[in-house]
Structures are given as C-alpha cells and as structure tokens.
Amino acid sequence: MSSVQILSSTAIHAPNHSNHHTIDLNPWDLQFLTFEYSQMGYLYRHSINLDTPNRIQHLKHSLSSTLDYFQPLAGRLNITQHENDLISCSIMCNNKGALFVYALAKNISVVDILEPTYIFNIHHSFFSLNGVFNYDGISQPLLAVQVTELIDGIFISVTINHVVGDGNLFTHFTNSWARISKGSLELSKLPIFERWYPKGIECPIRFPFAIVSQNNHSKNDHIIPPMRMFHFTKENIAKLKFKANLEAGTTNISSFQALFTHIWRSFIRSKNLDLQTEVHFVLDIGVKQRLIPPLPENYYGVAVIECVVTMKAGELLEDDGLGKGALKMNKMIALHSDEMLRSHYQNWSITPNFVITPDDVVNNNSLVIASSPWFDFYGNDFGWGKPLGVISGYASKRNGKIFMYAGVDKGSLEIEVCHPYEILEAMGNDSEFMM
C-alpha cells in the first residue's frame, strides 16, 4: 500500500476568543507530562454524492465553532521558572490554534482497514503529532485533527495533549464536534476547565523537574509492537460477570472487572509463565465521584489515578481464578476513597512522579489498560452515519498495552492488544479466552 499524502495543514482558531487566560495544572494533570498525546481515529464510508472540498471546509468551520467551547485546546502549555530551580506548568488559552491536516490515501479502501485481524503500519500515517510528548505542548498544538480521504471512505483522527484532559474530555470534545458538524447549535453540557485544588495546596504547584533533559526515553527508541483486535459480545461479557461473581461468592464484581481478569488469565497462559511469577494489572480509575463532595460531571481536567493489582500467576490460573482475580481487582479499586485520593494528591505535590511507558513492560509481566468502555467513540456522527470502525493511534503503543472501548453493537466491547506476534496468536488460539 502506498503512503498517505499530506495535501494541506491549517491552523484552526476559536472565532470568539476574547481574552487570554491561564489554567494552572494540578498533580492529576502533571503526572502525564512525560506521556504521549492521546489518539483515536474514526472510519466512515463515503456518502453517495461526495463533494470533498465542501466537506473539508465544513469540517474546518465546525471545528472552529467547537473550539469556542473548548478554548484550552486552541492554546499552548507554558512553563514558568521559579526560584530554587523549581518550575510550574499551565495551559495558556491564547488561541494560537489547533492543527487541521487534510490527507489522501488513494490506494486504501474501507475494507483494507476493517477486515484485517491485525492493525497494519499504514494506520500510523492517519494520525498527526506522532512521537510528540505532552511536554512538547509548549510549542506544539494541543489538538490536531487529520482527515484522510480513502478510495471509498474517510478516516478522521483526533490527537489531544493528555495534560489538558483525560478520556472524558476527549470523548466530549469529539462528540460535540460531530454534533456541531451535523447542525447542533449548542452543547449538551458546557465543560469546566479550571482545576480542582483542595485546601492547603499552594497554586501553582512547583516541582524540580527539567522536563526534556530528565525524560529518560527517546522519541524514536522503541519499535511499535503488533496489535490485534478482539471483540466481545454483550452476552459473553454477561457470562463472564456471572461466572466471576459465582466463583468469588459475591455480587460486587462488575462486567469490566470480570473481562479484565479474563484477558489477564489468557495473557498468563499465552506466555507460559511460572506459577510463582508475580503479574501486574494496571488501570486508571476515575476520581470525580470518589471525592466528597464529588467533582461536577462536566469537570474536564484530568481526573484519573493509577491502580495496580498484583497477584501470582498460579492464583489466576486456578479453577476459580476468574473470580479470585476479579475480586482482588474490585477490592483494590474500592480502596480509592476520598481520604486516599486527597493524600495521594498532597504527596504528589511533595514528591512528584510522572507516567513513563517503558518498552520492557512485557518483561515485567504487566498489562496496562488504556481508554474505557464508558467512552462513546461510536457516537461520533458527523452527518454521514456512525463510524464503521474505531482505532486508536500509535501513541503509547508498547508491549502489554491494551486499548478498550465500547463496540458498535450495544453492550459489546472492542479490545486492541499490543504484544509480540506469538503471544497474540496464542491468545487467538486460546479457546477459553475466545469463548
């Protein structure tokens, strides 16, 4: 397949931006400075009467209108130097603009993207700001959109700086842009971007961190692993939930906790790990509803914290391993109380630490879940129907990384798993996993 040809790049501004202001970032935001941008792409088939120039111009215009409600995405990051070699980081809402890229892939069709079990390398070219880290938002756009014309379809990718917001912001922005593009005149809810600070925390938060020099991994030092798609129906997920709760003797285990453990067990079987080996499952959990009082639903700063579940491989492979693993996961998540979250927040202010995604994560026998089944990626209808497929970009793709999101059929889930080919093949041939 030929490479993707870039036809144009344009800066898109919020048309009614009236005042420049600054949003100071808190620990939940700052932890992602050394992380790559978030990327997600949406595949559509051409309408019968295609008018490409008008379609591209319409998408640019609707994106500009959407930025009026999401002005931080048209800004840049700002680093402020303080005394004692400390710095702070903020978002400058200065309307420098988001990036809009129009591209052409004249030899690629919708079927070429939808049919393969494995995600092929050409997908990398459907996304902008590849290899860019969040701290690069000092000079790089905080939002980039790429619209790629295919033989019989269109691929729209969205790339957002992760310190501006988490998956909730990503989904709300894309859903809002789609609705405005389709003709909506207002948002379902106006986003709140001002960050939450508990009492006793000095703002802005200062930290001794030379972002570029201390970032200990090169932008070009890792090979993107193979990626394979797996699909789970609503019925199969319900069976897993029932089995996990039955084995654990409880009713508290959620569908997602059961499915996460199901994936974890297949990973262990596929790697043929020693039963005494410690394995880890890492997931981000939302904090907005765990605080007292809870943060507003339309709070769109980063509001997630990392949760790590650790067990012995043999425990998970026992006959009741699904229930045992899911119950351990359920209990670890439940520990994240208001008190614990506030303590973590304050401790970070004293001893900052940043998210790193090392290439040897597979050697640590860890799985890391990204994205969330709660995000409505298939709800993005720009006026020509819902997406035929949803695919994440190549940012942060490492061995052991799993991207999960709601499927096209209600209640179903789609999973992208990053691992060496032999492990992905073993998972695909695992009859217990494939159900």
C-alpha positions in Angstrom: 0.0 0.0 0.0 1.2 3.5 -0.8 1.9 6.1 1.9 -0.5 8.7 2.9 -0.1 12.1 1.1 -0.5 15.3 3.1 -2.4 17.8 1.0 -2.7 20.7 3.4 -2.1 21.8 7.0 -4.1 24.6 8.6 -4.3 26.3 12.0 -7.9 26.5 13.3 -8.8 29.2 15.8 -11.7 29.8 18.1 -13.7 32.6 16.4 -15.0 34.3 19.5 -11.9 34.1 21.7 -11.9 37.3 23.6 -9.4 37.1 26.5 -6.2 35.3 27.1 -6.2 33.4 30.4 -4.1 30.8 32.3 -5.2 27.5 33.8 -2.8 26.2 36.4 -2.4 22.4 36.3 -2.7 20.0 39.3 -1.0 16.7 40.1 -3.5 14.6 38.1 -2.7 16.7 35.0 1.1 17.0 35.6 1.6 13.3 36.0 1.2 12.9 32.2 3.7 15.4 31.1 6.1 12.7 30.0 3.4 10.7 28.3 2.5 10.8 24.6 -0.6 12.5 23.2 -3.9 10.6 23.2 -5.0 9.5 19.7 -8.2 8.0 18.3 -9.5 7.6 14.8 -12.9 7.0 13.2 -13.6 5.3 9.9 -16.6 6.3 7.7 -17.8 5.3 4.2 -18.3 8.0 1.6 -21.8 9.4 1.0 -23.2 8.8 -2.4 -22.7 12.3 -3.6 -19.2 13.2 -2.5 -18.2 16.9 -2.5 -14.7 16.7 -1.0 -13.8 20.4 -1.0 -17.1 21.4 0.7 -16.8 18.5 3.1 -13.3 19.6 4.2 -14.3 23.2 4.5 -17.4 22.3 6.6 -15.3 20.2 9.0 -12.9 23.1 9.4 -15.7 25.5 10.1 -17.5 23.2 12.6 -14.1 22.5 14.3 -13.6 26.3 14.7 -17.1 26.7 16.2 -16.4 23.8 18.6 -13.2 25.4 19.8 -15.3 28.3 21.2 -16.4 25.9 23.9 -13.0 24.1 24.3 -10.6 27.1 24.2 -7.8 25.4 26.1 -7.4 23.0 23.0 -6.5 26.0 20.9 -3.8 27.1 23.3 -0.3 26.0 24.4 1.4 24.8 27.5 3.5 27.3 29.4 6.5 26.7 31.7 7.2 29.3 34.4 10.6 29.4 36.2 10.6 29.9 39.9 13.3 30.3 42.5 15.3 27.3 43.8 15.3 25.7 40.3 11.5 25.0 40.5 9.1 25.3 37.7 5.3 25.2 37.2 3.2 24.3 34.2 0.0 25.8 33.0 -2.3 26.0 29.9 -2.2 29.3 28.1 -5.6 29.9 26.5 -4.0 32.2 23.8 -5.9 30.9 20.7 -2.7 30.0 18.8 -4.8 27.4 17.1 -5.4 23.7 16.7 -3.9 21.8 13.7 -6.1 20.6 10.9 -4.5 18.2 8.3 -6.1 17.1 5.1 -4.5 14.0 3.5 -5.1 11.5 0.8 -4.7 7.7 0.8 -5.7 6.9 -2.8 -4.9 3.2 -2.7 -6.6 2.3 0.6 -10.2 1.3 0.9 -12.6 0.9 3.9 -12.3 -2.9 3.7 -8.5 -2.7 3.9 -8.9 -1.2 7.3 -11.9 -3.2 8.6 -11.0 -6.7 7.6 -7.5 -7.5 8.9 -7.3 -9.1 12.4 -4.0 -7.2 12.9 -3.7 -3.5 12.7 -1.2 -2.7 9.9 1.5 0.0 10.0 -0.2 2.4 7.5 -2.5 3.4 10.3 0.4 5.4 11.7 0.0 7.8 8.8 -3.6 8.5 9.5 -2.6 10.5 12.7 -0.8 13.7 13.3 1.7 14.6 16.0 3.1 11.1 16.1 6.0 10.8 18.5 5.1 14.0 20.3 5.1 14.1 24.1 2.8 16.1 26.3 5.5 18.5 27.4 6.0 19.4 23.8 2.7 21.3 24.0 4.9 24.3 24.9 5.4 24.7 21.1 3.2 22.1 19.5 -0.6 22.4 19.2 -2.6 20.8 22.0 -5.1 19.4 19.5 -4.6 18.0 16.0 -7.2 16.6 13.6 -6.3 14.7 10.4 -8.9 14.0 7.8 -7.7 11.3 5.3 -9.7 10.6 2.1 -9.7 6.9 1.2 -10.9 5.2 -2.1 -14.4 4.8 -0.7 -14.3 6.4 2.7 -12.9 8.9 5.1 -10.8 8.5 8.3 -10.9 11.2 10.9 -8.3 11.1 13.6 -8.1 13.3 16.7 -5.0 13.8 18.8 -5.1 15.6 22.1 -2.5 16.6 24.7 -3.2 14.3 27.7 -2.5 17.0 30.4 -5.4 19.1 29.0 -7.8 16.4 29.9 -8.4 12.6 30.1 -10.7 10.4 28.0 -13.8 12.1 29.3 -12.6 15.4 27.7 -11.5 13.5 24.5 -14.9 11.9 24.1 -16.9 15.0 25.0 -14.9 17.2 22.5 -15.2 14.7 19.7 -18.9 14.1 20.3 -19.5 17.9 20.5 -17.6 18.5 17.2 -19.6 15.8 15.5 -23.0 17.2 16.7 -22.0 20.8 15.7 -20.9 19.5 12.3 -24.2 17.8 12.0 -26.1 21.0 12.7 -26.5 21.3 16.5 -26.3 24.8 17.9 -25.4 24.0 21.5 -23.6 21.5 23.7 -25.3 19.0 26.0 -23.1 20.4 28.8 -20.5 23.2 29.0 -17.1 22.0 30.1 -15.4 23.2 33.2 -11.6 23.5 32.7 -10.5 25.3 35.9 -8.6 22.7 38.0 -9.6 21.4 41.5 -7.3 22.2 44.4 -8.0 21.0 48.0 -7.5 23.4 50.8 -3.8 23.8 51.9 -2.4 23.3 48.4 -0.4 26.2 47.1 -1.1 27.1 43.5 0.6 26.9 41.0 2.3 23.7 42.0 6.0 23.9 41.7 8.3 20.9 41.1 12.0 20.4 40.4 11.8 18.8 37.1 13.7 19.7 33.9 11.1 18.1 31.6 13.1 17.5 28.5 16.5 16.6 30.0 15.1 14.2 32.6 12.7 12.4 30.2 14.7 9.2 30.0 13.3 7.6 26.9 14.0 8.7 23.3 11.1 9.6 21.0 12.5 7.0 18.5 13.8 4.3 20.7 11.1 1.8 20.6 9.6 -0.5 18.0 5.8 -0.4 17.8 4.6 -4.0 18.6 2.0 -5.9 16.6 -1.6 -5.1 17.5 -4.6 -7.4 17.3 -8.3 -6.7 17.6 -10.6 -8.9 19.8 -14.4 -8.5 20.1 -16.6 -9.5 23.0 -20.4 -9.6 22.7 -22.8 -8.3 25.4 -23.9 -11.9 26.0 -20.3 -13.2 26.6 -19.5 -10.4 28.9 -22.6 -11.1 31.0 -21.5 -14.8 31.2 -18.1 -13.7 32.5 -19.6 -11.4 35.1 -21.9 -14.2 36.3 -19.1 -16.7 36.5 -16.7 -14.3 38.3 -19.3 -13.4 41.0 -20.3 -17.1 41.4 -16.6 -18.1 41.9 -16.0 -15.2 44.3 -19.2 -15.7 46.3 -20.3 -12.1 45.8 -22.4 -9.8 43.6 -20.0 -6.9 43.6 -17.8 -7.7 40.6 -18.6 -5.6 37.6 -18.7 -6.7 33.9 -15.4 -4.8 33.2 -13.6 -6.3 36.2 -14.6 -9.8 35.1 -13.5 -9.1 31.5 -10.2 -7.5 32.6 -9.4 -10.6 34.6 -10.4 -12.8 31.7 -7.9 -11.0 29.5 -5.3 -11.3 32.3 -5.6 -15.0 32.5 -5.2 -15.5 28.8 -2.1 -13.4 28.8 -0.6 -15.6 31.5 -1.5 -18.8 29.7 -0.1 -17.4 26.4 3.2 -16.5 28.0 3.5 -19.9 29.8 4.6 -18.1 33.0 5.9 -19.9 36.0 3.1 -20.2 38.5 5.1 -18.3 41.2 5.7 -15.3 38.9 4.2 -12.0 40.1 2.0 -10.4 37.5 0.5 -6.9 37.5 -2.6 -5.4 36.0 -2.6 -1.6 35.8 -5.7 0.5 35.1 -6.7 4.1 35.6 -9.8 4.8 37.7 -11.9 7.9 37.7 -11.8 10.1 40.8 -14.6 12.6 40.3 -17.3 10.6 42.0 -15.0 9.3 44.7 -14.3 12.7 46.2 -16.5 14.2 48.9 -18.2 16.3 47.7 -17.8 14.8 44.1 -16.5 17.0 41.3 -19.0 18.2 38.8 -19.9 15.9 36.0 -18.7 18.5 33.5 -15.2 18.9 35.2 -12.8 18.2 32.3 -9.4 18.4 33.8 -7.6 15.1 34.1 -9.4 13.2 36.9 -7.8 9.7 37.0 -5.4 7.8 39.3 -3.4 4.7 38.6 -4.4 1.5 40.3 -2.1 -1.6 40.3 -3.4 -5.1 41.0 -0.6 -7.7 41.8 -1.1 -11.5 42.1 0.8 -14.7 41.5 0.3 -16.2 38.0 -0.8 -19.5 39.6 -3.6 -17.8 41.6 -5.2 -16.6 38.4 -4.9 -19.9 36.7 -6.7 -21.9 39.4 -10.2 -23.2 38.7 -11.7 -20.2 40.5 -9.0 -17.8 39.2 -11.5 -15.6 37.3 -13.5 -14.9 40.5 -10.3 -14.6 42.6 -8.6 -12.1 40.3 -11.8 -10.0 39.7 -12.5 -9.8 43.4 -8.9 -8.7 44.1 -9.3 -6.0 41.4 -12.7 -5.0 42.9 -11.2 -4.6 46.4 -8.1 -2.6 45.2 -10.4 -0.2 43.3 -12.6 0.2 46.4 -9.6 1.4 48.4 -9.5 4.7 46.5 -11.6 6.6 49.0 -11.8 10.4 49.4 -9.2 10.3 52.1 -6.8 8.2 50.0 -7.2 10.4 46.9 -6.5 13.6 48.9 -3.5 12.0 50.5 -2.1 10.9 47.1 -2.7 14.4 45.7 -0.8 16.1 48.6 2.0 13.5 48.5 2.5 14.2 44.7 2.9 17.9 45.5 5.8 17.0 47.8 7.3 14.2 45.7 6.3 14.5 42.0 6.3 11.4 39.8 5.5 11.1 36.2 3.9 8.4 34.0 6.5 6.5 32.0 5.7 3.8 29.4 8.9 1.7 29.2 9.5 -0.7 26.3 10.2 -3.6 28.6 6.8 -3.6 30.2 6.2 -7.1 28.8 9.3 -8.3 30.6 7.7 -7.0 33.8 4.7 -9.3 33.1 2.4 -6.4 33.3 -0.8 -5.5 31.4 -1.8 -1.8 31.2 -5.4 -0.9 30.3 -5.9 2.4 28.4 -9.2 4.1 27.4 -12.5 3.0 28.8 -15.6 1.1 27.8 -17.6 4.1 29.0 -16.4 6.4 26.2 -18.9 6.8 23.4 -16.5 6.6 20.4 -19.1 5.1 18.1 -21.5 8.1 18.8 -19.5 10.4 16.6 -21.9 11.0 13.7 -20.6 14.0 11.6 -23.6 13.8 9.3 -22.9 10.6 7.3 -23.7 8.0 9.9 -21.8 6.4 12.9 -18.3 5.1 12.4 -17.8 1.7 10.8 -14.7 1.2 12.9 -12.7 2.9 15.7 -8.9 2.5 16.0 -6.5 4.2 18.4 -3.3 5.8 17.2 0.2 4.6 17.7 1.0 6.9 20.6 2.0 5.0 23.7 1.8 1.6 22.0 4.0 -0.7 24.0 4.1 -4.4 24.7 1.5 -5.1 27.4 -0.7 -2.2 26.5 -4.5 -2.8 25.9 -6.9 -0.3 24.5 -10.6 -1.0 25.3 -13.7 0.8 24.1 -17.4 0.2 23.6 -18.2 -1.7 20.4 -20.6 -0.8 17.6 -23.2 -3.2 18.9 -24.7 -2.0 22.2 -23.1 -3.7 25.2 -20.2 -5.2 23.2 -16.6 -4.3 23.7 -13.6 -4.0 21.3 -10.1 -4.6 22.5 -6.7 -3.7 20.9 -3.9 -5.8 22.4 -0.2 -4.9 21.9 2.1 -7.9 22.2 4.6 -9.8 20.2 3.0 -11.8 17.4 3.4 -15.2 19.0 1.6 -14.1 22.2 -1.3 -12.6 20.1 -1.5 -15.8 18.1 -1.6 -17.8 21.3 -4.4 -15.6 22.7 -6.3 -16.0 19.4 -6.0 -19.8 19.7 -6.9 -19.8 23.4 -10.4 -21.5 23.3 -11.2 -20.4 26.8 -10.3 -16.8 26.0 -12.2 -16.6 22.7 -15.3 -18.3 24.3 
